[in-house]
Amino acid sequence: MTTSRRPPDGESGDFVEDVLSLVERIPPGRVMSYGAIAEYVGGGGPRQVGAVMSRYGESVPWHRVVTAAGRTPPGNEQAALRRLRADGTPLRGDHVDMRAAAWYPEDGD
């Protein structure tokens, strides 16, 4: 992961900023899926959110972004699980318990 927020050619800076700003708001112990983030920011899809997170996500709580099934980011599974445990995120084995941990900005917490 890199820390620069400057998008490469062909990637909208607004989309990058919207994704990163939303991820910064996810409270400890909660998560959002790639697809939920894409839906909320109103652009791209889960893969585009994943690309943003892999390129620029180091400066935000990247471990709070998971698949809809609660799987942690590929290649960073163990680091993400350590951080999620430290956050107090509900887990089921090596997956996030999405029923208990999924967060949306309208949740208010």
N, C-alpha and C positions, 0 to 999 in steps of 0.2 A: 504494500500500500504506500502511496505517496501522499505528501501533505499539501501540495499545490492545488489550488481550486481553479486554475486556469484550464478551461476545457480544450481538448484537441480539436482540430478542424472537423466540422460536421456535427459537433455536439453543442447543444444550446447551453450557454452560461446560466440562463435563468433556470433551466431544468436542474442543473447541477446544484445551484444555490438553493432551490426549493427543496430538493431531496436532502441536502445536508442540514438545512435549517430545521426541517421536520425531524430528522434523526436526532438532532441535538435536544429536541423537546421530549423524547421518549423517556419517561421516568425510570429510575432504578426499579428492578423487579418486573418490568413490563417489556414487551417486544412488539414490533410490527413486522409483517411479512413484506417481502419485496413487492408483491402484487398490491397490497393495501397501500403502500407508499405511492406506487404509480397511480393508483386510483385517486388518492387524496390530492396529489399535486396536479393531476389532470393532464398527464402527458406520458408518453413512453409506455413501457410495460415492465414486468418483473426483470427481464434481462437487461433493460436499460438502467434500471435502478441498481442492479448488480454490478454493471460496468462502472457506474458512478462510485459505488462503494469501494470497488477494487482499486480505482484510480485515486480517489480523494478521501476515502473514509477514515483514514488514520486519525484525523483531527476531531472526530465525533465518536460517540459510543457505538461503534460499528457492530459490536457483539449483540446489540439489541435488535438487529435486523436478521431475520431468519426466513426459511421457506414457509409456505402455508402449512406444511406438515410439522413444523417446529425444528427442522434440521438447521444446524449452524453453518456458517460460511465454509464452503469447501476449501481445504488446505489450512484452515485456521480453527478446526473443530475443537481441539483441546484448549487452546487459549481462550476461545469464546466460552466454552463450558466453565472454565475457571472464573472468568469475569461474571458470567451469569449467576453462578453459585454465590459469588461475593455480593452480587446485587440482591440476592434473595429471590431470584426468579424461580417460579414453580417448574420443576423438571419431571419428566417421566423417563428414567434411564438417561440416555444421551440425547434426548430431544426435549424441547420446551413443551410444557403442557399449554397448548394454545388456548384451550377453553379458559384457563385461569390467568394466563399472562398476556393475551392479546390486548393491545391498547390502540385507541383511536383518539385524536385530539378532542373530540366532543365528549370523551369520558370525563374530562375535567380534572383528572389527577395526574 
